[in-house]
């Protein structure tokens, strides 16, 4: 771990730069970087990182062979050519330390009705030590922390003694293809840190996620004779109820899982978007429901998909109309495995020591029922994937916000981790 003198130098650098870091985070939040709209922010990030002296690689998902990788997810609703990725690299001359990837996603989920927020969702309003805004918590605060952790080393007159790739990616909220693309682009390291907003905990395990769309067709008639037609929305609701029962069954099975046995109902099912019908006085002829369901680490994605398809097919067979007009299931986003960061890696030990130095306490572990990008590093490329970052509230919710005091300490903790993992040398 860094000695007390080095930690003090880094702390002074973080403190001196923190007003600038908060302004940087505010700029990030003011970009409405929802899916398909990330390019302006990524272009801004590329300029910011180039100005810091990094070699910058700006490319799109159309520039990498995603379709050839078995763990790429379908992008039915997005254009890969418009999905911009940024990798900024510090190259160490004659490296002596261990290399590192720092990776954060800049895509955010839709904000919903703006009038349901206390402050405008892209205003980056600061009140009582918190910054409010869509993405402030998930995960632009982590992006600011990793960028300014590297800045702190430079401000302290140091540079990492190993290669460091600072990456901002898209698609984390829908496929994970942004993270996968960086690996297919050839970027590797001996550890990867993803500063998702974990509140100073290390993510021990995350569940996987599947996205799918159920499509139902019906027979439209005037509502006055509704019994002579069919109602696609009610048929879709019948399938949703069947999937709720399926979720109860797999959560029962989860009670035998080594990491999730003590988590209440860790596998979440959510019908998140519904579209259907054309006229209030006609029985709807069509309905589509976009759904999300979880799976445990160790569960094969193909098996989880097949279980969903069986559930829908069995429910359809039990309905007079659907039995003769089967619904379709389309996989249109996440096909994501769960991941466990097994205890005992050297990278985790170094991060835990840095956290302890800064926060004065042991680094807790958390088990999460959501997905993150560490699976790509840990499961498929043999790179320990550390998910650790600042504190906030309201991911995917109204009034999302991040705590600035915790952000400052997390920035220092990450800087201390970089210094220990990569080693340092004086700036040339």
C-alpha positions in Angstrom: 0.0 0.0 0.0 1.2 3.6 -0.5 3.1 4.9 2.5 1.7 7.7 4.6 3.7 10.4 2.8 2.5 9.3 -0.7 -1.1 9.0 0.6 -0.8 12.6 1.9 0.5 13.8 -1.4 -2.4 12.1 -3.2 -4.9 13.5 -0.7 -3.6 17.0 -1.2 -3.9 16.6 -5.0 -7.5 15.3 -4.8 -8.4 18.1 -2.5 -6.9 20.7 -4.7 -8.6 19.3 -7.8 -12.0 18.6 -6.2 -13.8 21.7 -7.3 -12.7 21.0 -10.8 -13.9 17.3 -10.4 -17.3 18.4 -9.3 -17.6 20.8 -12.3 -16.5 17.9 -14.6 -19.2 15.7 -13.1 -21.7 18.4 -13.6 -20.7 18.7 -17.3 -21.1 14.9 -17.6 -24.6 15.0 -16.1 -25.8 17.8 -18.3 -25.3 15.6 -21.4 -28.6 13.6 -21.8 -26.7 10.5 -22.9 -29.6 8.0 -23.2 -29.2 5.1 -25.6 -28.5 6.3 -29.1 -27.6 9.8 -27.9 -24.2 9.1 -26.3 -21.9 10.4 -29.1 -21.9 14.1 -28.1 -20.7 13.2 -24.6 -18.2 10.6 -25.9 -16.7 13.2 -28.3 -16.4 15.6 -25.3 -14.8 12.9 -23.2 -12.3 12.2 -26.1 -11.3 15.8 -26.1 -11.0 16.0 -22.3 -8.8 12.9 -22.2 -6.6 14.0 -25.1 -6.0 17.3 -23.4 -4.6 15.3 -20.5 -2.0 13.8 -22.8 -3.4 10.3 -23.3 -3.4 8.5 -26.6 -7.1 8.4 -27.5 -8.9 5.7 -29.5 -12.4 6.8 -30.5 -14.4 4.1 -32.4 -17.9 2.7 -32.8 -19.4 -0.7 -32.2 -19.6 -1.1 -36.0 -15.8 -1.1 -36.0 -15.4 -4.3 -34.0 -16.4 -7.9 -34.8 -19.1 -8.1 -32.1 -21.2 -10.6 -34.1 -18.3 -13.1 -34.0 -18.2 -13.2 -30.2 -20.6 -15.7 -28.5 -21.2 -13.3 -25.6 -22.3 -10.3 -27.6 -26.0 -9.3 -27.1 -28.4 -8.4 -29.9 -28.9 -4.6 -30.5 -32.4 -4.6 -32.0 -33.2 -1.1 -30.9 -29.8 0.7 -31.5 -27.4 1.4 -34.4 -23.9 0.1 -33.6 -22.4 2.7 -36.0 -23.8 5.5 -33.7 -22.6 3.9 -30.5 -19.2 5.6 -29.7 -16.6 4.2 -27.4 -13.5 6.0 -26.0 -10.3 4.4 -24.8 -7.5 6.7 -23.5 -4.2 5.1 -22.7 -1.3 6.0 -20.5 1.7 4.2 -21.9 4.5 3.6 -19.4 8.0 3.6 -20.8 9.8 0.4 -19.7 6.9 -0.6 -17.4 7.7 -2.1 -14.1 4.2 -2.2 -12.5 1.0 -4.1 -13.2 -1.3 -2.8 -15.9 -4.9 -1.7 -15.3 -8.2 -0.9 -17.0 -10.4 1.8 -15.5 -13.8 1.5 -17.2 -17.0 3.4 -16.7 -20.2 3.6 -18.7 -21.7 7.0 -19.8 -25.1 5.8 -21.0 -28.0 6.5 -18.8 -31.6 5.2 -18.7 -34.5 7.5 -19.7 -35.4 10.1 -17.1 -39.2 9.7 -17.4 -41.5 12.7 -16.8 -39.3 15.7 -15.9 -42.1 17.2 -13.8 -41.8 14.3 -11.4 -38.2 15.3 -10.4 -37.5 17.8 -7.7 -34.8 19.4 -9.8 -34.6 19.1 -13.7 -33.1 15.7 -14.5 -30.1 17.1 -16.4 -29.4 20.2 -14.3 -26.7 18.8 -12.1 -28.2 20.7 -9.2 -26.1 20.7 -6.0 -28.0 20.9 -2.7 -26.7 20.0 0.8 -23.6 18.1 -0.4 -25.4 16.1 -3.1 -25.5 16.4 -6.9 -28.8 15.6 -8.4 -29.4 14.4 -11.9 -29.9 11.4 -14.2 -26.6 9.6 -14.3 -25.1 11.5 -11.4 -25.2 8.3 -9.3 -25.2 5.6 -12.1 -22.5 6.0 -13.0 -21.0 9.4 -14.0 -19.7 9.9 -10.5 -17.6 6.8 -10.9 -16.3 8.1 -14.3 -15.3 11.4 -12.6 -13.6 9.5 -9.8 -11.5 7.3 -12.1 -10.4 10.3 -14.3 -9.5 12.5 -11.3 -7.8 9.6 -9.5 -5.4 9.6 -12.5 -5.2 13.4 -12.4 -4.3 13.2 -8.7 -1.2 11.2 -9.5 -0.1 13.7 -12.1 -0.8 16.6 -9.8 1.4 14.9 -7.2 4.2 14.7 -9.7 3.8 11.0 -10.5 2.7 8.7 -13.2 1.7 5.0 -13.1 4.7 2.7 -13.8 2.5 0.5 -16.0 0.0 0.9 -18.8 -3.4 2.2 -17.8 -6.4 2.2 -20.1 -9.1 4.8 -19.1 -12.3 3.8 -20.9 -15.8 5.2 -21.3 -18.3 2.9 -22.9 -21.9 2.7 -23.9 -24.5 -0.1 -23.8 -24.0 -1.0 -20.2 -27.6 -0.4 -19.5 -28.9 -2.6 -22.4 -26.3 -5.2 -23.7 -22.8 -4.7 -22.3 -21.5 -4.6 -25.8 -19.5 -1.5 -25.1 -17.3 -3.2 -22.5 -17.0 -6.3 -24.7 -15.9 -4.1 -27.7 -12.9 -2.8 -25.8 -11.6 -6.3 -25.2 -12.3 -7.2 -28.9 -10.4 -4.1 -29.8 -7.4 -5.6 -28.0 -7.2 -3.8 -24.7 -6.0 -6.0 -21.9 -4.6 -5.5 -18.4 -3.8 -7.5 -15.3 -6.9 -6.0 -13.5 -10.0 -4.0 -14.3 -11.7 -1.6 -12.0 -15.3 -0.5 -12.8 -16.3 2.3 -10.4 -20.0 1.6 -10.3 -21.7 3.4 -7.4 -21.3 0.7 -4.8 -21.0 3.0 -1.8 -17.4 1.9 -1.0 -18.2 -1.8 -1.2 -16.7 -4.5 -3.5 -19.2 -6.3 -5.6 -18.8 -10.0 -4.7 -21.4 -11.3 -7.1 -23.9 -10.0 -9.6 -26.8 -11.8 -11.3 -27.2 -12.1 -15.0 -29.9 -10.4 -17.1 -32.1 -11.4 -20.1 -34.1 -9.0 -22.2 -37.0 -10.3 -24.3 -40.1 -9.1 -26.1 -43.4 -11.0 -26.1 -45.6 -10.3 -29.1 -49.3 -11.3 -29.1 -51.8 -10.9 -31.9 -55.6 -10.8 -31.5 -58.9 -10.5 -33.4 -60.2 -6.9 -33.3 -64.0 -6.4 -33.0 -66.2 -3.6 -31.7 -66.1 -3.6 -27.9 -69.9 -4.0 -28.0 -69.3 -7.6 -29.1 -66.0 -8.1 -27.4 -66.8 -11.8 -26.6 -66.7 -12.6 -30.3 -63.1 -11.4 -30.7 -60.0 -11.4 -28.6 -58.0 -8.9 -26.6 -54.3 -9.0 -27.2 -53.5 -6.9 -24.1 -55.4 -9.3 -21.8 -53.7 -12.3 -23.5 -50.3 -10.6 -22.8 -51.3 -10.1 -19.2 -52.0 -13.9 -19.0 -48.4 -14.5 -20.1 -47.0 -12.0 -17.7 -48.8 -13.8 -14.8 -47.2 -17.1 -16.0 -43.7 -15.5 -16.0 -44.3 -14.2 -12.5 -45.0 -17.8 -11.4 -41.9 -18.9 -13.2 -39.9 -16.3 -11.3 -41.2 -17.6 -8.0 -40.0 -21.1 -9.0 -36.5 -20.0 -9.9 -36.2 -18.0 -6.7 -37.0 -21.1 -4.8 -34.1 -22.8 -6.6 -31.9 -19.8 -5.7 -32.1 -20.8 -2.1 -29.5 -23.5 -2.8 -27.0 -21.1 -4.5 -23.8 -20.6 -2.6 -23.8 -16.8 -2.9 -27.5 -16.0 -3.2 -29.1 -18.4 -0.7 -29.5 -15.7 1.9 -30.8 -13.0 -0.5 -34.6 -12.7 -0.7 -35.9 -13.3 -4.2 -32.7 -12.4 -6.0 -34.1 -13.1 -9.5 -36.2 -10.2 -10.6 -38.8 -10.2 -13.4 -40.0 -6.9 -14.8 -42.4 -6.2 -17.6 -40.9 -2.8 -18.4 -42.6 -1.5 -21.5 -46.0 -2.4 -23.0 -47.5 -1.3 -26.3 -50.8 -2.4 -27.8 -54.0 -1.6 -29.5 -55.2 1.1 -31.8 -58.6 2.2 -30.6 -60.3 2.4 -27.2 -63.5 1.0 -28.5 -61.9 -1.9 -30.4 -60.5 -5.0 -28.8 -56.7 -4.7 -29.4 -55.3 -6.7 -32.3 -51.7 -6.6 -31.0 -49.7 -6.2 -27.9 -45.9 -6.2 -27.2 -44.3 -6.4 -23.8 -40.6 -5.8 -23.2 -39.4 -7.8 -20.2 -36.3 -8.3 -18.1 -35.5 -11.4 -16.0 -32.5 -12.3 -13.9 -30.4 -15.5 -13.7 -27.9 -16.7 -11.2 -24.2 -16.9 -11.6 -23.4 -20.4 -13.0 -26.7 -20.6 -14.9 -26.2 -21.1 -18.6 -27.8 -18.3 -20.6 -29.2 -20.7 -23.2 -30.9 -22.7 -20.4 -32.4 -19.6 -18.9 -33.7 -18.5 -22.3 -35.2 -21.9 -23.0 -36.9 -21.8 -19.6 -38.6 -18.5 -20.5 -39.7 -19.8 -23.9 -41.1 -23.0 -22.3 -43.0 -20.9 -19.7 -44.6 -18.7 -22.5 -45.4 -21.7 -24.7 -47.0 -23.6 -21.8 -49.1 -20.6 -20.8 -50.2 -20.1 -24.4 -51.4 -23.7 -24.6 -53.6 -23.1 -21.7 -55.5 -20.3 -23.4 -58.1 -21.0 -26.1 -57.0 -18.2 -28.4 -53.3 -18.3 -27.8 -53.2 -22.1 -28.3 -54.1 -21.5 -31.9 -52.3 -18.2 -32.3 -48.9 -18.7 -30.5 -47.1 -15.6 -29.2 -43.5 -15.0 -30.2 -40.5 -14.3 -28.0 -37.7 -12.2 -29.4 -34.4 -11.7 -27.6 -33.5 -8.0 -28.1 -30.9 -6.9 -25.5 -29.0 -8.4 -22.6 -28.0 -12.0 -22.8 -25.8 -11.6 -19.8 -24.2 -14.1 -17.4 -23.9 -13.6 -13.7 -20.4 -13.3 -12.2 -18.7 -14.0 -8.9 -15.5 -12.3 -8.0 -14.0 -15.1 -6.0 -12.3 -13.9 -2.8 -8.5 -14.0 -2.6 -7.3 -12.2 -5.7 -4.3 -9.9 -5.3 -6.1 -7.1 -7.1 -8.9 -7.2 -4.5 -6.4 -7.2 -1.6 -4.6 -4.1 -3.0 -8.0 -2.3 -3.4 -9.1 -3.4 0.1 -5.8 -2.0 1.6 -6.3 1.3 -0.3 -9.9 1.6 1.0 -8.9 0.9 4.5 -6.2 3.6 4.4 -8.7 6.2 3.1 -11.9 5.2 4.9 -10.3 3.8 8.1 -12.3 0.6 7.9 -12.4 -2.7 6.1 -13.9 -2.8 2.6 -17.3 -4.5 2.8 -18.6 -6.9 0.1 -22.0 -6.8 -1.4 -24.1 -9.2 -3.4 -26.2 -7.5 -6.0 -29.3 -8.5 -8.0 -28.4 -6.3 -10.9 -25.8 -6.8 -13.6 -22.6 -4.9 -14.4 -19.7 -5.1 -16.9 -17.2 -7.0 -14.7 -18.4 -10.3 -16.1 -16.6 -9.6 -19.4 -13.2 -9.3 -17.7 -13.6 -12.0 -15.1 -15.5 -14.7 -17.0 -14.2 -14.5 -20.6 -10.8 -12.9 -20.5 -9.2 -14.0 -17.2 -8.9 -10.4 -15.8 -10.1 -9.8 -12.2 -13.1 -7.5 -12.5 -13.4 -5.2 -9.5 -16.6 -3.3 -9.1 -16.1 -0.5 -6.5 -17.1 3.1 -6.4 -18.8 6.1 -4.8 -22.1 6.5 -2.8 -25.4 7.7 -4.1 -29.1 7.0 -4.4 -31.8 6.6 -6.9 -30.4 4.5 -9.7 -33.0 4.4 -12.5 -35.3 6.5 -10.2 -36.5 10.0 -9.9 -34.2 12.4 -7.9 -31.1 10.3 -8.6 -28.1 11.8 -6.7 -24.6 11.3 -5.6 -22.9 12.3 -2.3 -20.0 14.6 -3.1 -18.0 14.0 0.2 -18.0 10.3 -0.5 -17.0 10.9 -4.1 -13.9 12.8 -2.9 -12.8 9.9 -0.6 -13.5 7.4 -3.3 -11.4 9.3 -5.7 -8.5 9.2 -3.2 -9.1 5.5 -2.6 -8.9 4.7 -6.4 -5.8 6.9 -6.7 -4.1 5.0 -3.8 -5.1 1.7 -5.5 -3.6 2.8 -8.8 -0.4 3.9 -7.1 0.0 0.5 -5.4 -1.2 -1.7 -8.2 0.7 0.0 -11.0 3.5 1.5 -9.1 4.6 5.0 -9.6 7.5 7.0 -10.9 8.3 10.7 -11.1 6.8 12.5 -14.1 9.5 13.0 -16.8 
